[in-house]
């Protein structure tokens, strides 16, 4: 990418769209997973397999990005990636069965997993100074805009009984980027000697692919098999972790590795990547729990939930505009980390005290706005600080981005798994505690049954009315248990936000 076209505005638009597509398509598919499952005839277990397979291919694809770029050049690499991604999106949008959709998602991962990495590397090849910061702005705005627009666009698509338009949107955006890439980039490979060229090892690649899949699959399966088959899942995850550790150590020992692990063992970079991974774990857990909380527990229509989530995440966009004005004058990141983690703590605290009568505008939207502040103030600053010591070499910087985004895939999957396990565990504990009061000897329970039965008896008859009343109380009991489990999750998030504030004030690496 050393030879970019002298078309800065087109380059910025390319960065914006390439990064925005990644967050847009991921967010839309995650939010509309329920309707999509119904259309392709897939259950939650099958859809979780799709997610694990997609993330595994994404990890493998990201690891190979620099290897391909060094051999075909940036323009061809991006053209091939966009073309493959669009083919996958067309397969998904046209699919009517589970198998077709699975193939489409794998093809999408093969082409599109490296979009975010590519967009960020483009920024780093803009001349240092105000121009490069403008590139960072385009990258960050795309992240915020794509994340915020995803739930709204998904809700509109499904509300109009046209779920496949989710994929036609990304196909159209990708076609625009394809044209831009052709205009912006010259057909040249990065200038590097043979000794600097990344080398791929087939056995290590198989080890990375199998380790990533086994780890992600075991994490996805925790929702269904954690209590019944917990030991096999733990063993599978352990084998996967050992395989991944061996892969990293083997890359560290190689003279011409696929990813220069040795050059990435920098205290600032390691600390930044750990922070990123923790943020992705939090996002994964919240992305699972929030829709469950608003849709299933509080009973809001999912179209409404999509609109409010979009409004809440729009605060990330506003936060970035504020941050972009402050950073040049006050570059030290600590205060921004404190604000971001403070917003996360407030987000968790506000939601941990809700009741079933919570109001979307006054009780829930303020918390969602704070969540957007956390995303931008913490993650945008982490992005600026993490790569400061690895920007001296194009290859090392590319490998640093690849490693971070590979861990992001694993972090999101880990967050979803922790969220599901936590919800199962806490809802079971609360259900058992509440169920102790549901017995014929409890006068309050009997009074509630009689009251409901008297209201239903005119339409159902006395015997059926009693049975329906008991069923309604059992349903209410389960809803209360789920509500309490949701509140526990947000209490933990509040504690994590508070710990983040303490660590931000005391740490010395990212400053």
N, C-alpha and C positions, 0 to 999 in steps of 0.2 A: 504493500500500500504506500510505498514511498513516492510513487508517481500518481498523485491525485489530480483530477481535472480542476482547472481553475474556475470552479463553479461553486463557491462557498454556500450559497443559499440552497442549491440542490443537494449538496452534501449534508447540510443540517436537516433538510427534509427527509433524506434517506435515513439518517440516524434516528430521527423521531419516529418514522413509520416502522422501521425494522424492530426497534425496541418496543414500540407500542403494540405491534402485532403479537409479540410473545406474551405480554401481560393480558391483552384483550382476549386472545383465544383460550388461554389457560383459565381466566376468570369466568368467561361465558360458559365453558363446558363444565366447570366445577359447579357453578350456580344452577345450571339447567340439567344436572345429572339425573334428577328424578324423572322429568318428562322424557329425556332421551332414553332412559332405561325402558320406559313404557313403550316407546316407539320401536325399539329394536328387539324387544322381548328378552331383555336381560334383567337378572336379579342383582341385588347389591353385591353378592359375592362375585358374580361374573364381572361386574363393573369395576370392582376393586382389583381384579386381575388385569383389566385393561390399564388401570392407573399404574400398577406395578410394572407392567411390561413397557408402558410408555416411558416411565422414569428410567428404567434400565437401559433402553435404547438411547435415551437422551444423555445419560452419563457416558455411554460408549461413544456417541456422536461428538459430544463436547471434547472428549479426550483426544479425538482424532483431528480436530479442527485445524490446528497449526500444521500438522503433517500434510493435509490436503492443500492448504494454502501455499506451502512451500513448493508444491509440485505443479499446481495448475494456475496459481495466481488468484488475487482477490476477486477480480471480476468474474471469472469462470466459476470459482468456488461459490460465490453468492448466487450466480445465475442457476447453477445446478441445485443449490440448496432451496432456493425459492421455487424452482420448477418441481422438485420432489415434494416439497411442502404443499404446493397447490394440488398436485395429484392426490395426495393423502386427504386433503380437505374435501376434494370432489368425491372421493370414495366414501368418506364419512357422511357428507351431505346427501348422498344418493343411497346410502345403505338402508336396508329394511330388516336386517338380521344382525345378530350379535357378532358372528364371524366376520361379516363385511366391515362392521364398525371397528372391530379389533385390528384388522389389517390396515384400515385407513388411519387409525391413530398411530400405529407403528411407523407407517410411511411418513406421517406428519412429524413424528419425533426424529426420524432419520434426516429429514430436511430442515426442520425448524428449530431444533434444540439449541443450535449455536447462534441464533439471531441476537440474543442479548449480548453474548460475548463479542460478536462481530461489531455490533453497534458501539460498544464501549471502546474497542480497540481503534475504531475510526476516530473517536474523539481524541485519543492520544496521539494521533498523527496530524492533528491540526497544530499550527505553530503555537508554542507556549505564549501565555499572556491572555489578554481579553478575548481573542478569537477562540482559544481552547475553552475558556470558561463559558463562552456562548455555546460551544458544543456540549459541555456538561449540562447546561441548562436544557438544551434540546433533549438530551438523554433522560434527565430527571423528569421533565414535563411529560415525556412519553410514558414513563413508568406510572406517574400519578394519574394521567388521563386514561391510560389503558385499564388500570385497576379500577378506577371510578366508573368508567363507562360500561365495563363488562356486565355487572349485575343488571343494570338498566336495559341494555340492549338484549340480554338474554330473556328478561321478563317480557319485553315487548314482542320478541320473536315468538315465544311460546304462547303468549296471550292471544296472538293473532293466528294461532294454530299453524305455525310455520317454523318449527324448530330447526329445520335444515338451513334457514337463512343465517343462522349463526356461522355456518361454514362458508356460505356465499359471501358474507361480509369479509372474512379473512382472505378468501380467494381474490376478491376485488382489490383489497389493500395490497396484497402480495404482488399482483400484476402491476400495480403502480410502482412498487419498489423495484420490480424487475426492470422496468423501463428506466428508472432513475439510476440504478446500478450500471446499466449499459452506458448511460451518458456520463456518469461521474468518474468511473474508474478506467484507467488504461489497462491493457491486457499484459500486465507484467507481474512477475513473482517477486517476493521480498528478496532483497539482496543479502545473501548469506553464503558463506563458504560451505563446502561439504562437511567440514568438521562441526559446523554449527547447525546443520540440518537435523531435524528431529527424526528419530528412527523408531519404527514400530516393530514390535515383537509379537508374532501370532499367538504364542502360548500365553504371554502376559495379557494380551488383549482378551483371550478366552477366560483367563482368571478374573480380569476386571469385570467382564460382562456377567459371568456366572456369579461372582461375589455380589455385585450390585443387585442382580435379580433376586438372589436368595434372600438378601437382607431386606430389600423392599417388599418382596412377597410375604416374608414372615411378618413384617410390620403391618402390612395390609390385612393379613389373616388374623391378627390379634382381635379384631372386632368380633369375629365369629368363633374362634377356637381357643381364645386365651384361657378360659376356665376348663374346658374339656380336654384340650391338647396343649396345655401350656409348656410342658417339658419338651416335646418335639419342636415347638416353635422356638424356644430358647436355644436348643441345640442347633437348629438351622441357622438362626441369627448368629450364633457363635462361630459356626463354620464360615459363614459369609464374612464376618469381621476379620477372622484369621486370614482368609484369602485376600481381602483388601489390604490388610497390613503387610502381607508378604509382597503384594503388588507394589506398594509404595516403597518398601525396602529394596526391592529388586530394581525399581526405577532409580532409586538413590544411588545404587552401586554402578549402574551402567554409565559408560563414557558418553554415549549419544542417546540419552533417554527420550521417550515420547514426551514426557513432561519433566522439566528440570527441577526435581524435588530439592536437590542440594542448594540451588540458588534461591529457593523459596523459604528456606529455614532462616527467616529473618524475624526477629522479635516483634517488630511492628506489624509485619504481614501476618504472622501466626495469630497475634492478638486480634487483629482486625477480622480475620477469617472466622475465628472462634465467635466473635461478636455477631458477625453475619449469620453464622449457623444457628446461634441461639435465637436471633430474630426470626429466621425462617421457621424454626420449631414453634415459636409463639404464633406466627402467622398461620401455620398449618393447623395448629390446635384451635385457634379462634375461627378460622374459616370453616372448620367442621362444626364447632359448638354454636356459633352465632345463628346460622340458619335453622338449626334444630331448635334452639331456644325461642326464636321469634315465630317460626312456623308451627312446629308441633306442640310446643309447650304453651306459648301464649296465644296461638291460634290465629295469627294474622295471615291473610292470603299471601301466597309467595310472590305474586306480582307486586304487592305493596312492600313486601320485605326487600325485593330487588330495588325498588325506587329509593327506599330509605337507606339501604346500604350504599347505593350510588351517591346519594347526597352526603352521607357521612364520609365516604372515601374521597369526595371532592375536596375535603379539607386538606388532603395531602397536596393537592395542586396549589391551594392558597398558601400552605405552609412553605412550599418550595419558593414561591415568589417572594415571600418574606425573608426566607433564608438566603436567597440569591442576593438580596440587597444588603444583608448584614455580613455575609462571609467576607467580602473584600475589605471591609472596615475592621471586622472583629474575627479574624480567622481561627482563633483558638477554639477547638471543638468541645471542650469540656462543658461549657455552659449549655451548648445545644444538646449534648447527651443528657444532661440533667433535666432540661425541659422535656425532651422526648420521653425519657423513662418516667418523669413525673406525670406526663399525659397518660402513659400506659397505666400507672398506678391509679390515677383518677378514673380512667375508663373501667378498670376492674372494680373499683370501689363503687362507682355509680350503678353498675349492672348487678353487683352482688347484693344490693338492697332492694331489688325490684319485687313487686307483687303481681299476681295475675291481672290486676286492674291497671297495670302500668300504661301510661299514655305514650304513644310513639313520638309525638312532637316534643313534649316537655321532659320525658324521662329517658327515652332511648336514643333519640337523635343526638343530644349533647355528648353522650358517651361514644357514639360512632364517630363524631367529629374529632374527639380526642384520640381515637385509634388512628385516624389519618395523620394527625400531628406526630404521633409516635413513629409511624412508618417513615416519614420524611425527615424529621429532625435527627433520628438515630441512624437510619440506614443510609441516607444521603451523605451525612458526615462521615460515617464509617467508610463509604466508598471513596471519599476524597482522601482520607487519612491512611487507609490500609495499603494502597499501592504507591505511596510516596517514595519508598526505598527500592522499588522494583521497576521503575519507569525508565531506567537508563538503557535498557536493551529491549528491542521490539519483541524478540522471541521470549525472553523471560517474562515480560509484561503479559504477553498472550497466554503463556502457561499459567501465570498467576490468576488471570481471569478465568481460564478453563477450570483450574482446581477449585476456585471459589464457587463457580456455578455448578460443578459436579456435586459439591457438598450441599449446595442449596437444594438440589433435587432430593437428596437423602434427608436433609433437615425438614423439608415440607412433609415428606412421608412419615418421618418420625413424629412430627407434631400431630398429624392426623391420628396416628396410632395412640399416642399418649392421650389425646382428647377422647378417643373412643373407649380406651381402657378406663380412664378416669370416670367417664359417664356411666359405664357399666357398673363399675365398683361402687360409686357413690349412690347411684339410683337404687342398687340392690340393698345397700345399707339403710337408706332412708325408707325404702319400701318395707323392709322387715320391721323397722321401728314403728312405722305407721300402722302396719297390719296387726300389731299386737292389740290395738284397740278395736279391731273389727271382729267381734264375736257376739253371739246371742246374749251374753250376760252384760253387755255394755248398754245402758239405757239410752245414751246419746246416739249410738249406732241404730238401735231399734226405732228411736224417734225419727231419725233421718229416713229410714226405710219406710216407715208408716207415712211420713209426709210426702215422699215422692210417689208412693203407691196410691195415695188418695188423689193425687193430681192426674195420675195415669189411668186409674180404674175406669173412668167413664169411657175411655177409648179402647182399652184393652181387656177389661174384665179384671176382677180382683186377683186371681191366681197369676195371670200373665203380668199384671202390674207389679206385683211383688218381685217376680223374677227380673223384670226389666229394671226395677229400682235397685236391686242388689247389683246388677251388672253396671249400672250408671255410677254407683258408689265405688265399685272396683276400678272403673275407668278414671274416676276423679282421684282415687288413691294413687294410681300409676302416674297421673299427670302431676300430682303434688310431689311425688318422689323424684320425677324428672326435673321439676322446677328447682327443688332443693339441690339436686346434683349440678344443675346449670349454675346456680348461685355459688356452689363450692368452687367450681372451675374459675369463676370470675374473682372469687376471693384469692385464689392462688395467683391469678394474673396480677392482682393488686399488690400482693407480697413481692412477686418478681419485679414489678415496676419499682417498688421501694428499694429492693436490693440493687437494682440497676442504678438508681440515684446514688446510693452509697458507694458502689464500685466506681461510678463515673467521677465522683469527687476525690477518690483516693488513688486511682490508677495514674501511672506516669508514662505509659507507652504511647497512647494516642493523644498527643497534646501539641 
